[in-house]
Amino acid sequence: MILLPVVAWTAATVPELTAAPLHHYCPDHEPVISDRYAAAVDWTVCRDSAEGHRLDPRAVQQICVHLQAMRTPKAQAVHAALLQLTGTP
């Protein structure tokens, strides 16, 4: 079992991403849940950037903690992009 955050990617906001409830999932469901969270992060950051909103560094840090724990290529790619976007080493 793995503990992962759960969000509805179509309604995600940065506060929802950082405060997403954590649930236990079996290894079979881990890729789907991880990729759903990564897609929510990707979509939210793109939407907020297009609307001119700045990312809160503390929120980015919390999102990165969630993404870093995920093992799917999509989650790792979004994590790397988010670090690059914010200039975090």
N, C-alpha and C positions, 0 to 999 in steps of 0.2 A: 504494500500500500504506500502511496505517495500523497503528500499534502500539497494541493494546488489551489490557486485562486480561481474563482468562477465569476465571469461577467457575461452580460449579453452584449456582444460586440457592436450591435447596431445602436445601442443606447449608451455607450460608454462615455464617461467624462473622466478627466484626470482624477478627481476625487473618488469616483467609483472604482477606478483602476487601483488606486493606492489602498482603498479600504475594502477591496473585494474579499468576501468571506472565503475562508479556506475549508476545503472538504477533502476527505480521503478518497483516493481512486486506486483501482487495481491497475497493474501495468498495461492491460489491454486498452484501457480508456485514457491513459496518460497522454499519448500523442494527440488525440482529438481535443482534449481539454487544454493542453499546452498551446496547440496551434490556434485555438479559439481565442485564448488570452493574447497571444502574440498578434493576431489579426486585429483585436480590439485596440491594442496599443498603437499599432501601425496606423489604423484608420483615425484614431483620436488625435494622434500627434500631427498627422497630415491635415486633418480638418482644422485643428486649432492653429496651426501655422498659417494656413490659408486665410484664416479669419484674423490674423495678426496677434494672436494670444502668445504670451511668453510662457515657457515652461518653468515651473517652480523647481529649483534644484533638489529640494527635499522630496518632492513627489517623484522626480526622475530617479532619485536614489532608491526609493521604495519600489518603484516599478522594476528597476534593474535587479533588485534582490529577488523579486518574483521570477523574472526572466532567466536569471543566472541559474536558478535551481532546475530549470526545465531543460530536457535533453534533446528536444527535437531540433532539426536544422533550422526550421522557421523561427523558433523562439531564440535560438542563438544568433541568427542573422539580425533579427529585430533588436536584440540586446546590443550587438555590435554597432548597429546603425544609430541607436539612441545614444550610446557612448560617444560616437563620432560627432553626432549632431550637437551634443552639449559640450564637446571639447573635453570630456572626461577621459583620462588615460586608462 
